[in-house]
């Protein structure tokens, strides 16, 4: 195969791998949103069958919470709403997050979380995580 063509394929692979990771994160956030909204509607349906004053107040509260949650999610994901100029809080990345990001750069493609977790434990990291799945969850929730 021609070296130019190989270089094109290599660059395309790197670009699409990064895009794929952002899509996975976005899909997880959307799935989480859908689960939360579905949960609110289930509460409304359950309390609607009881048909008393307390249930009606609960239904109203669940609906208000659902609307608020959806508006906050939309504002966070799309960036709509008030455009107030605020100085952002400066955050520093934890050693755990830096390690995970470096491993992701080294190993393009699908992330092997169990391997990442084991390597991090060997280096004295991830002390607050019980398993690779809690590490993965923290990464996708941006709480690493």
N, CA, C and O atoms as CSV, one atom per row, in Angstrom:
chain,resi,resn,atom,element,x,y,z
A,1,UNK,N,N,0.846,-1.172,0.000
A,1,UNK,CA,C,0.000,0.000,0.000
A,1,UNK,C,C,0.897,1.243,0.000
A,1,UNK,O,O,1.942,1.262,0.650
A,2,UNK,N,N,0.493,2.245,-0.710
A,2,UNK,CA,C,1.232,3.492,-0.830
A,2,UNK,C,C,1.350,4.177,0.537
A,2,UNK,O,O,0.386,4.182,1.303
A,3,UNK,N,N,2.519,4.757,0.855
A,3,UNK,CA,C,2.733,5.394,2.167
A,3,UNK,C,C,1.827,6.603,2.358
A,3,UNK,O,O,1.418,6.886,3.484
A,4,UNK,N,N,1.506,7.316,1.297
A,4,UNK,CA,C,0.597,8.472,1.395
A,4,UNK,C,C,-0.799,7.998,1.784
A,4,UNK,O,O,-1.456,8.594,2.638
A,5,UNK,N,N,-1.233,6.935,1.154
A,5,UNK,CA,C,-2.553,6.385,1.472
A,5,UNK,C,C,-2.597,5.872,2.910
A,5,UNK,O,O,-3.603,6.041,3.600
A,6,UNK,N,N,-1.510,5.247,3.361
A,6,UNK,CA,C,-1.442,4.785,4.753
A,6,UNK,C,C,-1.539,5.967,5.711
A,6,UNK,O,O,-2.219,5.887,6.734
A,7,UNK,N,N,-0.868,7.051,5.384
A,7,UNK,CA,C,-0.908,8.243,6.244
A,7,UNK,C,C,-2.321,8.819,6.303
A,7,UNK,O,O,-2.783,9.233,7.367
A,8,UNK,N,N,-2.996,8.844,5.176
A,8,UNK,CA,C,-4.381,9.335,5.128
A,8,UNK,C,C,-5.269,8.476,6.012
A,8,UNK,O,O,-6.070,9.001,6.785
A,9,UNK,N,N,-5.132,7.157,5.904
A,9,UNK,CA,C,-5.924,6.248,6.731
A,9,UNK,C,C,-5.613,6.445,8.220
A,9,UNK,O,O,-6.524,6.441,9.047
A,10,UNK,N,N,-4.340,6.616,8.559
A,10,UNK,CA,C,-3.938,6.802,9.951
A,10,UNK,C,C,-4.556,8.081,10.528
A,10,UNK,O,O,-5.077,8.071,11.644
A,11,UNK,N,N,-4.497,9.173,9.773
A,11,UNK,CA,C,-5.070,10.448,10.224
A,11,UNK,C,C,-6.583,10.334,10.365
A,11,UNK,O,O,-7.154,10.814,11.344
A,12,UNK,N,N,-7.228,9.704,9.397
A,12,UNK,CA,C,-8.683,9.515,9.463
A,12,UNK,C,C,-9.062,8.693,10.692
A,12,UNK,O,O,-10.039,8.997,11.376
A,13,UNK,N,N,-8.280,7.649,10.964
A,13,UNK,CA,C,-8.549,6.807,12.133
A,13,UNK,C,C,-8.468,7.629,13.422
A,13,UNK,O,O,-9.327,7.498,14.294
A,14,UNK,N,N,-7.444,8.473,13.546
A,14,UNK,CA,C,-7.284,9.301,14.743
A,14,UNK,C,C,-8.449,10.279,14.895
A,14,UNK,O,O,-8.968,10.460,15.997
A,15,UNK,N,N,-8.857,10.903,13.801
A,15,UNK,CA,C,-9.957,11.874,13.847
A,15,UNK,C,C,-11.247,11.182,14.253
A,15,UNK,O,O,-11.953,11.656,15.143
A,16,UNK,N,N,-11.561,10.063,13.608
A,16,UNK,CA,C,-12.820,9.393,13.884
A,16,UNK,C,C,-12.842,8.736,15.254
A,16,UNK,O,O,-13.916,8.576,15.835
A,17,UNK,N,N,-11.687,8.351,15.787
A,17,UNK,CA,C,-11.631,7.785,17.131
A,17,UNK,C,C,-12.004,8.845,18.156
A,17,UNK,O,O,-12.783,8.575,19.070
A,18,UNK,N,N,-11.456,10.047,18.014
A,18,UNK,CA,C,-11.787,11.147,18.937
A,18,UNK,C,C,-13.265,11.489,18.848
A,18,UNK,O,O,-13.928,11.663,19.870
A,19,UNK,N,N,-13.789,11.585,17.614
A,19,UNK,CA,C,-15.208,11.887,17.425
A,19,UNK,C,C,-16.073,10.788,18.024
A,19,UNK,O,O,-17.125,11.062,18.601
A,20,UNK,N,N,-15.625,9.546,17.886
A,20,UNK,CA,C,-16.376,8.418,18.424
A,20,UNK,C,C,-16.471,8.503,19.944
A,20,UNK,O,O,-17.530,8.248,20.517
A,21,UNK,N,N,-15.354,8.866,20.605
A,21,UNK,CA,C,-15.361,8.997,22.065
A,21,UNK,C,C,-16.325,10.092,22.506
A,21,UNK,O,O,-17.054,9.910,23.481
A,22,UNK,N,N,-16.343,11.252,21.793
A,22,UNK,CA,C,-17.274,12.303,22.192
A,22,UNK,C,C,-18.716,11.882,21.962
A,22,UNK,O,O,-19.604,12.253,22.729
A,23,UNK,N,N,-18.952,11.102,20.904
A,23,UNK,CA,C,-20.313,10.627,20.653
A,23,UNK,C,C,-20.751,9.663,21.753
A,23,UNK,O,O,-21.904,9.704,22.180
A,24,UNK,N,N,-19.864,8.812,22.211
A,24,UNK,CA,C,-20.194,7.875,23.293
A,24,UNK,C,C,-20.579,8.653,24.552
A,24,UNK,O,O,-21.569,8.328,25.207
A,25,UNK,N,N,-19.803,9.668,24.884
A,25,UNK,CA,C,-20.097,10.479,26.071
A,25,UNK,C,C,-21.443,11.173,25.904
A,25,UNK,O,O,-22.250,11.185,26.834
A,26,UNK,N,N,-21.694,11.748,24.738
A,26,UNK,CA,C,-22.966,12.437,24.472
A,26,UNK,C,C,-24.121,11.440,24.550
A,26,UNK,O,O,-25.173,11.754,25.107
A,27,UNK,N,N,-23.933,10.243,23.994
A,27,UNK,CA,C,-24.989,9.233,24.034
A,27,UNK,C,C,-25.301,8.801,25.466
A,27,UNK,O,O,-26.463,8.577,25.807
A,28,UNK,N,N,-24.275,8.685,26.300
A,28,UNK,CA,C,-24.488,8.310,27.699
A,28,UNK,C,C,-25.279,9.402,28.419
A,28,UNK,O,O,-26.177,9.101,29.205
A,29,UNK,N,N,-24.952,10.662,28.156
A,29,UNK,CA,C,-25.692,11.764,28.777
A,29,UNK,C,C,-27.146,11.762,28.328
A,29,UNK,O,O,-28.048,11.982,29.136
A,30,UNK,N,N,-27.374,11.515,27.047
A,30,UNK,CA,C,-28.744,11.480,26.527
A,30,UNK,C,C,-29.516,10.313,27.131
A,30,UNK,O,O,-30.686,10.452,27.488
A,31,UNK,N,N,-28.857,9.166,27.243
A,31,UNK,CA,C,-29.512,7.996,27.846
A,31,UNK,C,C,-29.880,8.281,29.307
A,31,UNK,O,O,-30.965,7.923,29.765
A,32,UNK,N,N,-28.976,8.920,30.018
A,32,UNK,CA,C,-29.227,9.277,31.410
A,32,UNK,C,C,-30.417,10.235,31.513
A,32,UNK,O,O,-31.261,10.093,32.398
A,33,UNK,N,N,-30.478,11.209,30.603
A,33,UNK,CA,C,-31.589,12.161,30.571
A,33,UNK,C,C,-32.908,11.434,30.340
A,33,UNK,O,O,-33.890,11.665,31.046
A,34,UNK,N,N,-32.917,10.553,29.342
A,34,UNK,CA,C,-34.143,9.814,29.024
A,34,UNK,C,C,-34.606,8.958,30.209
A,34,UNK,O,O,-35.802,8.876,30.487
A,35,UNK,N,N,-33.659,8.321,30.904
A,35,UNK,CA,C,-34.001,7.512,32.078
A,35,UNK,C,C,-34.624,8.375,33.174
A,35,UNK,O,O,-35.600,7.971,33.806
A,36,UNK,N,N,-34.059,9.560,33.398
A,36,UNK,CA,C,-34.572,10.452,34.441
A,36,UNK,C,C,-35.974,10.945,34.095
A,36,UNK,O,O,-36.841,10.993,34.967
A,37,UNK,N,N,-36.206,11.307,32.844
A,37,UNK,CA,C,-37.526,11.776,32.422
A,37,UNK,C,C,-38.543,10.634,32.523
A,37,UNK,O,O,-39.661,10.839,32.995
A,38,UNK,N,N,-38.157,9.442,32.085
A,38,UNK,CA,C,-39.058,8.289,32.175
A,38,UNK,C,C,-39.422,8.003,33.623
A,38,UNK,O,O,-40.566,7.661,33.922
A,39,UNK,N,N,-38.460,8.140,34.517
A,39,UNK,CA,C,-38.710,7.919,35.940
A,39,UNK,C,C,-39.748,8.907,36.469
A,39,UNK,O,O,-40.635,8.530,37.235
A,40,UNK,N,N,-39.633,10.181,36.057
A,40,UNK,CA,C,-40.606,11.187,36.497
A,40,UNK,C,C,-42.015,10.830,36.013
A,40,UNK,O,O,-42.977,10.936,36.774
A,41,UNK,N,N,-42.138,10.409,34.749
A,41,UNK,CA,C,-43.447,10.054,34.220
A,41,UNK,C,C,-44.024,8.829,34.921
A,41,UNK,O,O,-45.234,8.756,35.133
A,42,UNK,N,N,-43.180,7.871,35.281
A,42,UNK,CA,C,-43.655,6.690,36.019
A,42,UNK,C,C,-44.228,7.108,37.371
A,42,UNK,O,O,-45.241,6.567,37.814
A,43,UNK,N,N,-43.579,8.073,38.026
A,43,UNK,CA,C,-44.087,8.575,39.310
A,43,UNK,C,C,-45.440,9.250,39.119
A,43,UNK,O,O,-46.346,9.080,39.935
A,44,UNK,N,N,-45.574,10.017,38.039
A,44,UNK,CA,C,-46.848,10.689,37.754
A,44,UNK,C,C,-47.942,9.657,37.523
A,44,UNK,O,O,-49.039,9.783,38.067
A,45,UNK,N,N,-47.653,8.640,36.725
A,45,UNK,CA,C,-48.637,7.597,36.422
A,45,UNK,C,C,-49.048,6.867,37.696
A,45,UNK,O,O,-50.232,6.623,37.924
A,46,UNK,N,N,-48.064,6.520,38.528
A,46,UNK,CA,C,-48.365,5.814,39.773
A,46,UNK,C,C,-49.271,6.655,40.683
A,46,UNK,O,O,-50.260,6.147,41.212
A,47,UNK,N,N,-48.941,7.920,40.864
A,47,UNK,CA,C,-49.725,8.765,41.760
A,47,UNK,C,C,-51.060,9.174,41.160
A,47,UNK,O,O,-51.971,9.549,41.897
A,48,UNK,N,N,-51.199,9.111,39.856
A,48,UNK,CA,C,-52.455,9.468,39.217
A,48,UNK,C,C,-53.535,8.439,39.521
A,48,UNK,O,O,-54.718,8.779,39.521
A,49,UNK,N,N,-53.161,7.199,39.777
A,49,UNK,CA,C,-54.145,6.153,40.060
A,49,UNK,C,C,-54.710,6.263,41.477
A,49,UNK,O,O,-55.782,5.725,41.756
A,50,UNK,N,N,-54.000,6.957,42.380
A,50,UNK,CA,C,-54.450,7.052,43.765
A,50,UNK,C,C,-55.605,8.036,43.927
A,50,UNK,O,O,-56.485,7.811,44.758
A,51,UNK,N,N,-55.622,9.119,43.152
A,51,UNK,CA,C,-56.743,10.053,43.074
A,51,UNK,C,C,-57.135,10.686,44.412
A,51,UNK,O,O,-58.312,10.679,44.771
A,52,UNK,N,N,-56.179,11.224,45.143
A,52,UNK,CA,C,-56.488,12.015,46.330
A,52,UNK,C,C,-55.683,13.312,46.277
A,52,UNK,O,O,-54.853,13.487,45.385
A,53,UNK,N,N,-55.917,14.210,47.212
A,53,UNK,CA,C,-55.288,15.538,47.196
A,53,UNK,C,C,-53.766,15.463,47.303
A,53,UNK,O,O,-53.063,16.185,46.595
A,54,UNK,N,N,-53.258,14.614,48.163
A,54,UNK,CA,C,-51.805,14.481,48.328
A,54,UNK,C,C,-51.173,13.987,47.028
A,54,UNK,O,O,-50.109,14.461,46.633
A,55,UNK,N,N,-51.829,13.035,46.366
A,55,UNK,CA,C,-51.313,12.511,45.103
A,55,UNK,C,C,-51.282,13.584,44.021
A,55,UNK,O,O,-50.338,13.649,43.234
A,56,UNK,N,N,-52.319,14.429,43.981
A,56,UNK,CA,C,-52.344,15.508,42.986
A,56,UNK,C,C,-51.198,16.490,43.218
A,56,UNK,O,O,-50.602,16.983,42.261
A,57,UNK,N,N,-50.886,16.778,44.485
A,57,UNK,CA,C,-49.765,17.670,44.805
A,57,UNK,C,C,-48.434,17.021,44.398
A,57,UNK,O,O,-47.535,17.691,43.888
A,58,UNK,N,N,-48.324,15.709,44.632
A,58,UNK,CA,C,-47.112,14.997,44.223
A,58,UNK,C,C,-46.951,15.025,42.705
A,58,UNK,O,O,-45.858,15.255,42.187
A,59,UNK,N,N,-48.064,14.785,41.997
A,59,UNK,CA,C,-48.019,14.804,40.535
A,59,UNK,C,C,-47.534,16.160,40.035
A,59,UNK,O,O,-46.694,16.240,39.139
A,60,UNK,N,N,-48.070,17.216,40.621
A,60,UNK,CA,C,-47.660,18.569,40.213
A,60,UNK,C,C,-46.169,18.778,40.481
A,60,UNK,O,O,-45.458,19.331,39.641
A,61,UNK,N,N,-45.698,18.341,41.643
A,61,UNK,CA,C,-44.284,18.493,41.993
A,61,UNK,C,C,-43.394,17.673,41.052
A,61,UNK,O,O,-42.364,18.168,40.596
A,62,UNK,N,N,-43.779,16.424,40.756
A,62,UNK,CA,C,-43.004,15.595,39.829
A,62,UNK,C,C,-42.934,16.249,38.445
A,62,UNK,O,O,-41.881,16.253,37.807
A,63,UNK,N,N,-44.057,16.799,37.992
A,63,UNK,CA,C,-44.085,17.458,36.685
A,63,UNK,C,C,-43.181,18.691,36.676
A,63,UNK,O,O,-42.442,18.913,35.717
A,64,UNK,N,N,-43.239,19.496,37.748
A,64,UNK,CA,C,-42.378,20.679,37.838
A,64,UNK,C,C,-40.907,20.277,37.847
A,64,UNK,O,O,-40.085,20.905,37.180
A,65,UNK,N,N,-40.573,19.230,38.602
A,65,UNK,CA,C,-39.189,18.746,38.639
A,65,UNK,C,C,-38.743,18.259,37.259
A,65,UNK,O,O,-37.609,18.500,36.846
A,66,UNK,N,N,-39.637,17.576,36.555
A,66,UNK,CA,C,-39.309,17.088,35.212
A,66,UNK,C,C,-39.042,18.227,34.239
A,66,UNK,O,O,-38.100,18.164,33.449
A,67,UNK,N,N,-39.865,19.266,34.294
A,67,UNK,CA,C,-39.673,20.431,33.428
A,67,UNK,C,C,-38.348,21.110,33.757
A,67,UNK,O,O,-37.582,21.456,32.857
A,68,UNK,N,N,-38.082,21.298,35.032
A,68,UNK,CA,C,-36.836,21.944,35.457
A,68,UNK,C,C,-35.622,21.137,35.009
A,68,UNK,O,O,-34.644,21.695,34.513
A,69,UNK,N,N,-35.693,19.819,35.189
A,69,UNK,CA,C,-34.588,18.948,34.799
A,69,UNK,C,C,-34.344,19.032,33.287
A,69,UNK,O,O,-33.199,19.137,32.847
A,70,UNK,N,N,-35.419,18.985,32.497
A,70,UNK,CA,C,-35.292,19.043,31.042
A,70,UNK,C,C,-34.709,20.380,30.594
A,70,UNK,O,O,-33.862,20.414,29.702
A,71,UNK,N,N,-35.154,21.482,31.202
A,71,UNK,CA,C,-34.627,22.803,30.844
A,71,UNK,C,C,-33.144,22.922,31.187
A,71,UNK,O,O,-32.365,23.470,30.408
A,72,UNK,N,N,-32.757,22.407,32.352
A,72,UNK,CA,C,-31.340,22.445,32.738
A,72,UNK,C,C,-30.489,21.602,31.801
A,72,UNK,O,O,-29.390,22.007,31.420
A,73,UNK,N,N,-30.991,20.433,31.431
A,73,UNK,CA,C,-30.264,19.556,30.511
A,73,UNK,C,C,-30.090,20.242,29.163
A,73,UNK,O,O,-29.003,20.218,28.586
A,74,UNK,N,N,-31.149,20.847,28.665
A,74,UNK,CA,C,-31.089,21.543,27.381
A,74,UNK,C,C,-30.085,22.690,27.442
A,74,UNK,O,O,-29.281,22.865,26.526
A,75,UNK,N,N,-30.131,23.460,28.508
A,75,UNK,CA,C,-29.212,24.593,28.666
A,75,UNK,C,C,-27.766,24.101,28.722
A,75,UNK,O,O,-26.876,24.716,28.136
A,76,UNK,N,N,-27.535,23.002,29.421
A,76,UNK,CA,C,-26.183,22.457,29.549
A,76,UNK,C,C,-25.671,21.898,28.224
A,76,UNK,O,O,-24.511,22.104,27.868
A,77,UNK,N,N,-26.532,21.194,27.496
A,77,UNK,CA,C,-26.096,20.535,26.268
A,77,UNK,C,C,-26.079,21.452,25.055
A,77,UNK,O,O,-25.184,21.355,24.215
A,78,UNK,N,N,-27.044,22.324,24.958
A,78,UNK,CA,C,-27.154,23.164,23.769
A,78,UNK,C,C,-26.574,24.545,24.026
A,78,UNK,O,O,-26.107,25.206,23.098
A,79,UNK,N,N,-26.599,24.978,25.265
A,79,UNK,CA,C,-26.044,26.283,25.596
A,79,UNK,C,C,-27.032,27.411,25.414
A,79,UNK,O,O,-26.633,28.574,25.351
A,80,UNK,N,N,-28.316,27.094,25.327
A,80,UNK,CA,C,-29.318,28.138,25.188
A,80,UNK,C,C,-29.607,28.771,26.536
A,80,UNK,O,O,-29.260,28.229,27.586
A,81,UNK,N,N,-30.234,29.901,26.487
A,81,UNK,CA,C,-30.617,30.576,27.729
A,81,UNK,C,C,-29.890,31.892,27.858
A,81,UNK,O,O,-29.390,32.447,26.880
A,82,UNK,N,N,-29.842,32.373,29.060
A,82,UNK,CA,C,-29.224,33.657,29.319
A,82,UNK,C,C,-27.736,33.572,29.020
A,82,UNK,O,O,-27.072,32.603,29.390
A,83,UNK,N,N,-27.221,34.586,28.353
A,83,UNK,CA,C,-25.785,34.606,28.109
A,83,UNK,C,C,-25.173,35.634,29.051
A,83,UNK,O,O,-24.953,36.786,28.678
A,84,UNK,N,N,-24.909,35.208,30.249
A,84,UNK,CA,C,-24.320,36.056,31.269
A,84,UNK,C,C,-22.821,35.830,31.258
A,84,UNK,O,O,-22.354,34.691,31.248
A,85,UNK,N,N,-22.082,36.902,31.259
A,85,UNK,CA,C,-20.632,36.782,31.253
A,85,UNK,C,C,-20.158,36.500,32.671
A,85,UNK,O,O,-20.280,37.347,33.556
A,86,UNK,N,N,-19.626,35.325,32.877
A,86,UNK,CA,C,-19.163,34.912,34.197
A,86,UNK,C,C,-17.745,34.388,34.058
A,86,UNK,O,O,-17.421,33.672,33.110
A,87,UNK,N,N,-16.917,34.748,35.001
A,87,UNK,CA,C,-15.565,34.209,34.997
A,87,UNK,C,C,-15.646,32.744,35.399
A,87,UNK,O,O,-16.161,32.427,36.471
A,88,UNK,N,N,-15.139,31.833,34.545
A,88,UNK,CA,C,-15.255,30.411,34.866
A,88,UNK,C,C,-14.381,30.033,36.060
A,88,UNK,O,O,-13.342,30.641,36.321
A,89,UNK,N,N,-14.833,29.025,36.760
A,89,UNK,CA,C,-14.059,28.500,37.881
A,89,UNK,C,C,-12.891,27.729,37.297
A,89,UNK,O,O,-13.068,26.878,36.426
A,90,UNK,N,N,-11.712,28.030,37.776
A,90,UNK,CA,C,-10.557,27.302,37.275
A,90,UNK,C,C,-10.492,25.950,37.975
A,90,UNK,O,O,-10.491,25.855,39.202
A,91,UNK,N,N,-10.439,24.925,37.159
A,91,UNK,CA,C,-10.377,23.577,37.720
A,91,UNK,C,C,-9.046,22.946,37.340
A,91,UNK,O,O,-8.454,23.256,36.306
A,92,UNK,N,N,-8.609,22.071,38.193
A,92,UNK,CA,C,-7.399,21.322,37.895
A,92,UNK,C,C,-7.790,19.862,37.734
A,92,UNK,O,O,-8.690,19.370,38.416
A,93,UNK,N,N,-7.123,19.191,36.850
A,93,UNK,CA,C,-7.432,17.789,36.611
A,93,UNK,C,C,-6.754,16.928,37.669
A,93,UNK,O,O,-5.601,17.166,38.031
A,94,UNK,N,N,-7.470,15.938,38.155
A,94,UNK,CA,C,-6.910,15.026,39.150
A,94,UNK,C,C,-5.881,14.109,38.492
A,94,UNK,O,O,-5.854,13.955,37.271
A,95,UNK,N,N,-5.041,13.510,39.320
A,95,UNK,CA,C,-4.047,12.564,38.809
A,95,UNK,C,C,-4.742,11.387,38.128
A,95,UNK,O,O,-4.247,10.852,37.136
A,96,UNK,N,N,-5.900,10.989,38.674
A,96,UNK,CA,C,-6.664,9.896,38.078
A,96,UNK,C,C,-7.093,10.246,36.655
A,96,UNK,O,O,-6.934,9.442,35.736
A,97,UNK,N,N,-7.641,11.456,36.478
A,97,UNK,CA,C,-8.116,11.888,35.167
A,97,UNK,C,C,-6.960,12.029,34.178
A,97,UNK,O,O,-7.079,11.625,33.021
A,98,UNK,N,N,-5.857,12.592,34.624
A,98,UNK,CA,C,-4.684,12.740,33.756
A,98,UNK,C,C,-4.206,11.367,33.281
A,98,UNK,O,O,-3.886,11.186,32.106
A,99,UNK,N,N,-4.158,10.402,34.203
A,99,UNK,CA,C,-3.732,9.046,33.856
A,99,UNK,C,C,-4.664,8.425,32.811
A,99,UNK,O,O,-4.199,7.837,31.834
A,100,UNK,N,N,-5.979,8.558,33.018
A,100,UNK,CA,C,-6.956,7.983,32.087
A,100,UNK,C,C,-6.820,8.630,30.710
A,100,UNK,O,O,-6.831,7.933,29.695
A,101,UNK,N,N,-6.691,9.957,30.669
A,101,UNK,CA,C,-6.570,10.648,29.383
A,101,UNK,C,C,-5.298,10.229,28.641
A,101,UNK,O,O,-5.319,10.037,27.426
A,102,UNK,N,N,-4.201,10.091,29.371
A,102,UNK,CA,C,-2.958,9.656,28.737
A,102,UNK,C,C,-3.100,8.250,28.163
A,102,UNK,O,O,-2.631,7.973,27.059
A,103,UNK,N,N,-3.747,7.368,28.915
A,103,UNK,CA,C,-3.953,6.004,28.442
A,103,UNK,C,C,-4.841,5.984,27.201
A,103,UNK,O,O,-4.632,5.180,26.292
A,104,UNK,N,N,-5.832,6.870,27.169
A,104,UNK,CA,C,-6.713,6.954,26.002
A,104,UNK,C,C,-5.929,7.415,24.768
A,104,UNK,O,O,-6.160,6.930,23.661
A,105,UNK,N,N,-5.002,8.354,24.971
A,105,UNK,CA,C,-4.187,8.824,23.846
A,105,UNK,C,C,-3.279,7.713,23.331
A,105,UNK,O,O,-3.104,7.551,22.124
A,106,UNK,N,N,-2.706,6.952,24.255
A,106,UNK,CA,C,-1.793,5.877,23.872
A,106,UNK,C,C,-2.518,4.750,23.153
A,106,UNK,O,O,-2.002,4.182,22.190
A,107,UNK,N,N,-3.710,4.434,23.622
A,107,UNK,CA,C,-4.471,3.302,23.080
A,107,UNK,C,C,-5.693,3.817,22.328
A,107,UNK,O,O,-6.796,3.858,22.874
A,108,UNK,N,N,-5.492,4.206,21.085
A,108,UNK,CA,C,-6.606,4.685,20.272
A,108,UNK,C,C,-7.609,3.561,20.068
A,108,UNK,O,O,-7.236,2.390,20.007
A,109,UNK,N,N,-8.870,3.917,19.963
A,109,UNK,CA,C,-9.915,2.917,19.762
A,109,UNK,C,C,-10.732,2.745,21.026
A,109,UNK,O,O,-10.821,3.656,21.850
A,110,UNK,N,N,-11.318,1.592,21.173
A,110,UNK,CA,C,-12.180,1.319,22.317
A,110,UNK,C,C,-11.356,1.226,23.598
A,110,UNK,O,O,-10.332,0.544,23.643
A,111,UNK,N,N,-11.814,1.916,24.633
A,111,UNK,CA,C,-11.105,1.956,25.908
A,111,UNK,C,C,-11.302,0.644,26.660
A,111,UNK,O,O,-12.424,0.151,26.775
A,112,UNK,N,N,-10.217,0.083,27.167
A,112,UNK,CA,C,-10.278,-1.144,27.974
A,112,UNK,C,C,-10.189,-0.715,29.441
A,112,UNK,O,O,-9.101,-0.559,29.995
A,113,UNK,N,N,-11.350,-0.531,30.047
A,113,UNK,CA,C,-11.416,0.048,31.383
A,113,UNK,C,C,-10.810,-0.860,32.444
A,113,UNK,O,O,-10.194,-0.373,33.393
A,114,UNK,N,N,-10.975,-2.178,32.298
A,114,UNK,CA,C,-10.420,-3.083,33.312
A,114,UNK,C,C,-8.894,-3.001,33.308
A,114,UNK,O,O,-8.271,-3.000,34.369
A,115,UNK,N,N,-8.298,-2.933,32.133
A,115,UNK,CA,C,-6.852,-2.807,32.017
A,115,UNK,C,C,-6.388,-1.455,32.576
A,115,UNK,O,O,-5.386,-1.381,33.288
A,116,UNK,N,N,-7.110,-0.416,32.254
A,116,UNK,CA,C,-6.788,0.931,32.755
A,116,UNK,C,C,-6.832,0.950,34.284
A,116,UNK,O,O,-5.950,1.503,34.940
A,117,UNK,N,N,-7.872,0.337,34.829
A,117,UNK,CA,C,-8.036,0.296,36.287
A,117,UNK,C,C,-6.865,-0.440,36.941
A,117,UNK,O,O,-6.300,0.033,37.927
A,118,UNK,N,N,-6.508,-1.593,36.387
A,118,UNK,CA,C,-5.409,-2.383,36.951
A,118,UNK,C,C,-4.087,-1.615,36.898
A,118,UNK,O,O,-3.337,-1.611,37.874
A,119,UNK,N,N,-3.799,-0.968,35.773
A,119,UNK,CA,C,-2.559,-0.184,35.643
A,119,UNK,C,C,-2.544,0.990,36.616
A,119,UNK,O,O,-1.501,1.315,37.183
A,120,UNK,N,N,-3.691,1.622,36.809
A,120,UNK,CA,C,-3.783,2.744,37.737
A,120,UNK,C,C,-3.581,2.312,39.177
A,120,UNK,O,O,-2.914,3.005,39.946
A,121,UNK,N,N,-4.144,1.184,39.545
A,121,UNK,CA,C,-3.976,0.643,40.898
A,121,UNK,C,C,-2.500,0.355,41.155
A,121,UNK,O,O,-1.990,0.627,42.242
A,122,UNK,N,N,-1.815,-0.199,40.148
A,122,UNK,CA,C,-0.378,-0.484,40.287
A,122,UNK,C,C,0.417,0.790,40.555
A,122,UNK,O,O,1.431,0.754,41.252
A,123,UNK,N,N,-0.036,1.916,40.006
A,123,UNK,CA,C,0.666,3.191,40.181
A,123,UNK,C,C,0.163,3.963,41.405
A,123,UNK,O,O,0.570,5.104,41.621
A,124,UNK,N,N,-0.711,3.356,42.203
A,124,UNK,CA,C,-1.203,4.008,43.409
A,124,UNK,C,C,-2.358,4.964,43.167
A,124,UNK,O,O,-2.642,5.814,44.011
A,125,UNK,N,N,-3.027,4.838,42.028
A,125,UNK,CA,C,-4.162,5.693,41.703
A,125,UNK,C,C,-5.475,4.947,41.938
A,125,UNK,O,O,-5.474,3.766,42.284
A,126,UNK,N,N,-6.569,5.633,41.750
A,126,UNK,CA,C,-7.927,5.075,41.795
A,126,UNK,C,C,-8.289,4.494,43.156
A,126,UNK,O,O,-9.066,3.542,43.231
A,127,UNK,N,N,-7.745,5.045,44.223
A,127,UNK,CA,C,-8.027,4.543,45.564
A,127,UNK,C,C,-9.488,4.654,45.963
A,127,UNK,O,O,-9.964,3.887,46.799
A,128,UNK,N,N,-10.194,5.592,45.377
A,128,UNK,CA,C,-11.598,5.799,45.763
A,128,UNK,C,C,-12.577,4.982,44.942
A,128,UNK,O,O,-13.788,5.087,45.138
A,129,UNK,N,N,-12.068,4.162,44.017
A,129,UNK,CA,C,-12.939,3.364,43.165
A,129,UNK,C,C,-12.832,1.886,43.518
A,129,UNK,O,O,-11.740,1.349,43.708
A,130,UNK,N,N,-13.997,1.243,43.600
A,130,UNK,CA,C,-14.034,-0.162,43.989
A,130,UNK,C,C,-13.766,-1.092,42.806
A,130,UNK,O,O,-13.322,-2.224,42.995
A,131,UNK,N,N,-14.034,-0.619,41.596
A,131,UNK,CA,C,-13.839,-1.460,40.417
A,131,UNK,C,C,-13.674,-0.582,39.190
A,131,UNK,O,O,-13.822,0.638,39.255
A,132,UNK,N,N,-13.365,-1.224,38.068
A,132,UNK,CA,C,-13.199,-0.466,36.836
A,132,UNK,C,C,-14.519,0.153,36.390
A,132,UNK,O,O,-14.515,1.199,35.741
A,133,UNK,N,N,-15.643,-0.466,36.723
A,133,UNK,CA,C,-16.933,0.085,36.289
A,133,UNK,C,C,-17.251,1.400,37.007
A,133,UNK,O,O,-17.837,2.299,36.404
A,134,UNK,N,N,-16.873,1.529,38.288
A,134,UNK,CA,C,-17.104,2.805,38.973
A,134,UNK,C,C,-16.147,3.875,38.451
A,134,UNK,O,O,-16.493,5.056,38.423
A,135,UNK,N,N,-14.951,3.469,38.041
A,135,UNK,CA,C,-14.005,4.396,37.413
A,135,UNK,C,C,-14.582,4.897,36.093
A,135,UNK,O,O,-14.566,6.096,35.817
A,136,UNK,N,N,-15.081,3.993,35.295
A,136,UNK,CA,C,-15.667,4.347,33.992
A,136,UNK,C,C,-16.852,5.287,34.172
A,136,UNK,O,O,-16.980,6.274,33.449
A,137,UNK,N,N,-17.719,4.981,35.139
A,137,UNK,CA,C,-18.880,5.803,35.400
A,137,UNK,C,C,-18.451,7.221,35.814
A,137,UNK,O,O,-19.026,8.204,35.346
A,138,UNK,N,N,-17.458,7.321,36.676
A,138,UNK,CA,C,-16.969,8.631,37.127
A,138,UNK,C,C,-16.388,9.417,35.959
A,138,UNK,O,O,-16.574,10.631,35.879
A,139,UNK,N,N,-15.691,8.743,35.057
A,139,UNK,CA,C,-15.122,9.424,33.896
A,139,UNK,C,C,-16.240,10.003,33.021
A,139,UNK,O,O,-16.180,11.167,32.625
A,140,UNK,N,N,-17.250,9.196,32.724
A,140,UNK,CA,C,-18.328,9.651,31.846
A,140,UNK,C,C,-19.228,10.696,32.497
A,140,UNK,O,O,-19.882,11.474,31.802
A,141,UNK,N,N,-19.264,10.717,33.814
A,141,UNK,CA,C,-20.052,11.735,34.525
A,141,UNK,C,C,-19.212,12.980,34.833
A,141,UNK,O,O,-19.694,13.917,35.470
A,142,UNK,N,N,-17.977,12.983,34.384
A,142,UNK,CA,C,-17.060,14.108,34.584
A,142,UNK,C,C,-16.815,14.381,36.076
A,142,UNK,O,O,-16.709,15.534,36.494
A,143,UNK,N,N,-16.728,13.309,36.868
A,143,UNK,CA,C,-16.468,13.457,38.304
A,143,UNK,C,C,-15.176,12.767,38.708
A,143,UNK,O,O,-14.973,12.454,39.881
A,144,UNK,N,N,-14.306,12.533,37.740
A,144,UNK,CA,C,-13.072,11.796,37.999
A,144,UNK,C,C,-12.048,12.696,38.639
A,144,UNK,O,O,-10.937,12.255,38.935
